[in-house]
Amino acid sequence: SIISDEGIFFLGLGITFALVGLLPAKQYRTQWGYIPAAVLIILGLIQLSVGTFLINLWPIALIIIGGYIIFKNWKK
């Protein structure tokens, strides 16, 4: 599809946590919800902007990271 499903998912989760931060609560704090909201909204926007590029890059990045870990431990 044209719009990344993962991006929409992250944005939805981010909005949900932002709404938790907006809850009026006298007995307990709800401002902690803004932290995961910010992270998830940023990830959602990144996923929406470069979604197909990341899908193609992710397996290659995992192979490179795995090769680096193997090479680093091979010397020991």
Residue pairs with C-beta under 8 A, 6 or more apart in sequence:
3 48
4 47
4 48
4 51
4 52
6 44
6 47
6 51
7 44
7 45
7 46
7 47
7 48
7 51
8 44
8 48
9 44
10 40
10 41
10 43
10 44
10 47
11 40
11 41
11 44
11 45
11 48
12 44
13 36
13 40
13 44
14 36
14 37
14 38
14 39
14 40
14 41
14 43
14 44
15 37
15 41
16 37
17 33
17 34
17 36
17 37
17 40
18 33
18 34
18 37
18 41
19 33
20 30
20 33
20 37
21 30
21 31
21 32
21 33
21 34
21 37
22 30
22 33
23 30
23 33
46 54
47 54
